[in-house]
Amino acid sequence: MTTVGKRGASSPRELTRIGDRLSFVYLERAVIHCADNAITAADGEGVRHIPSATIGTLLLGPGTKVSQQAIRLLGESGVGVVWVGEHGVRYYAGGRALSRSSAMAGAQARLWANPRTRLGVARAMYALRFPDEDPAGCSRRKLLGMEGDRVKACYRAEATRTGIRWHGRHYTQGDFASGDAPNQAVTAAGQCMYGIAQSVVAALGCVPGLGFVHSGHELSFALDIADLYKTEIGIPVAFEVAAESPEDIGARVRRALRDRVHTAGLLERCVRDVKTLLAPGMTPSAEEESEDPLHDRVSLQSDRGEDLESGRNLGEGLIW
């Protein structure tokens, strides 16, 4: 029987859309390499083959070694790569857009550059999270206060539902073990959600640093998107896992969250929400849909907003 590792390499046209991929795959204490279009993970139990084009985000935990060829394959497949520290608390993410078009980045930059439209997107994000409230007319400071109150209420509600004693949100950066079981679970769930959001942001070609709620961080927009699903998915899963047992919180949260993200169809929904927030009504042309997703599409700007063909000398015969 043909194994994954022996299949022929996929062409860029055959890459799985980000909305149809696995949310994330976590690996630790393994050597990651590649064979054809699959990532291989070798550890004491043997070698596993994972088709790269089916992964949204690859989380590399402690003790992992990854080859240059594997990173190249992941980049070409548009996979977000996240190096996570002990317990998955600290991370560094990167990725490559599945589409080389800058349409989404341009739409995001236009909305972000205008204070009025930037606030409008922040209000739309709040409405997505809490559809029972109308944020119209709310200032940014009021939005933050309303969001904080709703998240605190979510913590209390989940503690009551799962029977956990909750003493408030406490997290010391770099010290995962200092928190109690519920806090550790919430932290672990948050890091996974950030990785998932970053994979979608990178795949769509958005600018991770241009956030509408968060600011000053290279992944501000990814943090914005991850927070859209915090009270609906991340926090409930964290409390459910913590209620079962305080043992091995990080790994158990990752497994439970991966299952919940899959059953909820979160990646597809996340793609839809990002497009709705940044570019409602923007649909790719038939030509764009049929193009090679990894083909470089480069044009030149003219004074009249018209795109000119690149790759040729425009020094003669052109009236500006």
N, C-alpha and C positions, 0 to 999 in steps of 0.2 A: 504493500500500500504506500502511496506517495505521502511523504511527510512534509510538514511546512517548510523545513529547511531545504528540501529538494525541489521546491517549485521554482518556476522561472521568475526572474525579476519583473516586477510590475513597471509599466511605463508611467510617466507622469499623468497621463490621461485616466489611468485606472486608480489613482489615489482616492481613498475614501474621504468623503466630505467630513468636516470636523463634527457636524451634528450627528453623524452616524458612528462615531468612534467610541471606543472604551474611554471612560472618564480619565482614569490614570492607572498605571501599573507601578507598584512599589517593589524595588529590589534592594537587597542589602547583602553584604559579605559575599559578593560574587564578582566574577570577571565578565564584563560585557563586551562582546565582539559582534560580528555580523557574518551572515552567510546568505548570499543572494539578497532577497528583499526582507530578510528576517533578522531581528536582533537575537543574539544568543546570550544566555546567561548561564555561566558554568559555576557550580559550587560543589560542595561535598556530596550532594545527592544526584549529580549528573548535569546534563545540559538541557536547557529549555529553549525552545524556538518561539519567538513572538513576532508576528508580521508587523513591521514598523508602521505601515500605512493604516493600521487599525487602532493605533494608540493616540490618545489626545495629549497626555502628559506622562513622561517617564520620571518617576521619583527615584533618585539615587541616594540610598541611605548609607550608613556607616559601613566601612569595609569594602566599598565597591571600587573597582578599577574599570575604566572604560577606554576603548581604543579610539584612535583618530578616525578609523574607517567607520566605526559605529556612530560616532557623532556626526560624521558627514552624511550617513544614510538617514539619521534622524532629522537632520536639517533639511535634506531634500524632500523628506516626507512631511514636513511642516509640523513636526512633533515638538512640543514644549519640553525642555529638559530642566529638571529642578534638582539641584543638589541639596539634600536636607541633612541637618545635623542629627545628633542623638535625639530620639523621640520625634523626629520630624519637625522640630521647632523652628530652626533657622533655615532659610532657603535662598537660593539664587537661581533665577529663572531666565531662560532665553528661548527663542523660537524663530521660526521662519514662516512667513505668510504662505498659505497655500496658493493665493493669487498674488501676482506681482503688480496688480493694479493699485494705484494710490487713491482710488475714489473714496474709500472709507476714511483714510487718513485725512484727505482734504476736507471731507464733510465734518469730521471731528474737529479739525483745526479751526474751521470757520465758526462753529458753534462755541468753541472754547475761547476764541479771541475776543468775542463780544460779551461784556459783563451781563447784558440782559439775556442773551440766549444761553449763556453758561448757567445762569440761575434757573432758566426755564428747563434745562436738561436735569438739573438737580431736583427740581420739583417733580418732573416726570419720573425720575428714579424713585422718589418717595412714594408716588402714587402707585407704582408697580409693586412696591413692597407692602404697602398698606392701603389697598383699594377702598377701604371703608372711610378714609379721610380725604378731604379735599385740600391740597396744599397751595391752591391758587392764592396769590397775594402774600404768601408767607416769605419773610426775609430768610436769608441763609442761616442766620443765628437761630431763628425760631425753628427752622427745619431741623437743625442739629439737636435742639432741645427736645423736639417732638420725637425724633428718632431715638434719642437716648432713653426717653420715658418708655417707648414701646419695647425696646430691647430689654430693659429692666423688668417690665411686666412679663415678657416672654420667659425670662429666667425663672421668675416666681411661678408662673403657670406650669412650666415643665417640671420644676421641682415638686410641685403638688401632684402632678399627673403621675410621676414616676416614684413618688415617695422618698425623695432625697432631701436631706437637710442642706439648705442652701444659705451660705453666709455672705453672699455677694461675690462679684467677679474680682479675683486677685491673680495677677500674673507678674512675676519678676523676669524681665528679659534675660535670657541666657540661663535661667534656673527653672527648668520644667518641673523638677521634682519638688519644688517648694510649695506648689499648690496642692489642694486636696483633689480627690478623684474627679469630681465634677469639673473643676477648673482645668485639670489636665486634659480631660476629654474635650472641653470647649476649645482649648488651645490647639489640640491635634486636629480637630475638625476644621478649624479656621485655616490652618496651614494648607490642608488638602484643598479646601475651597479656593484659596488664593492660586494654587497651582492650576486648578481646572480653569479658572477665569483667565489666567495668563495664557493658557494654551489657545483659548478661543480668541482672545484679543490679538495674539500674534498671528493666528491662522487667517483672520479677517483683514490683516494689514493695518490695524489701528495703531495709534501711538500710545504705548503704555504709560508714558509720563504725563499725559494731558488729562488729568482727572477733573471731574466736575464737583465732587464732594471732597475727596482727598486731594492734597497738593504737596509739592516739595519732595516727592519720592519718585524714583524711576519707574515704579509700577503703580502709580496713583490710580490710573484708570482701571487696571486689573483689580485693585482693592475696591473701587466703586462697584464693579460688576459682581464680585464675590459677595459683597454685602447685600445684594438684592435677594439672596436666597438664604441668608443667615438664620432668620427667625422661622422660616418654613422648613428648612432641611438640616442645616448645620447644627443648630442648638438642640432640636428634638433628638437627633441621632446621638449627640454627645451625652445627653442625660439618660437616654435609654441604655447605652452601653455602660455608663457609670453606675446605673442602678443594678445591673446584673452582677458586677464584681469590680473591685478596684485593681485587679491584677492585669498587667500587660495592656494598660489603657490605650497607648498609642496605636499598637498593631490592631487591636480589636475595633477601634474607632475607624481606622482606615478601611478595614474590610466591610464594616457595616455601612459606612458612608458610600463606598463604591457600589454596593448593592442598591442603596436607596437612590443614588444618582442615576443608575441604570433604569430602575423601574419607573422613575419619575420622568425619564427622557430629558434630563436637565441640559445636556449639551446642545441638543436641537433647540430647546427653548431658549438657552443662553444666546445662541446665534441669532435667533429671531428677535430677542429683546434688544441686543446691541444694534441691530439694523434698524429697529423701530425707533430707538432713541436718537441715533445719529443721522440716519438717512431714510426716513419714511418715504415710501413710494419709489425708492431707487431700485430699479431692476436692471440686471445686466442684459446687454443686447445679445442677439443670437450669435453674433460673431464672437463676443467675449465668452459665451458659454461653451463654444466649440473649441476655443483656443487651448493650447497646452498650458495647464495651470502653472508650470514652472518656466514658461517662456518669458523672457525679459521684454516688456513692452515699454519703450522709451520714445517720447516725443519731445518737441521743443515748443516753448511758449512764444506767441507773437503778441504785439501790442493790442490787438483786437480780441484777445481771448481765444483765438483759434489755434489749435494744435498743429504743428508742422512736423513733417516726417523727419526723423533723425537718421543719422548714418550717411548724409550727403552734405557737400559743401554748399552753404547758402551765401557765399561771399559775392556772387555775381547774379545779376538778373532778378533780384528780389527787391521790391519796393516796400519799405517799412513805414 
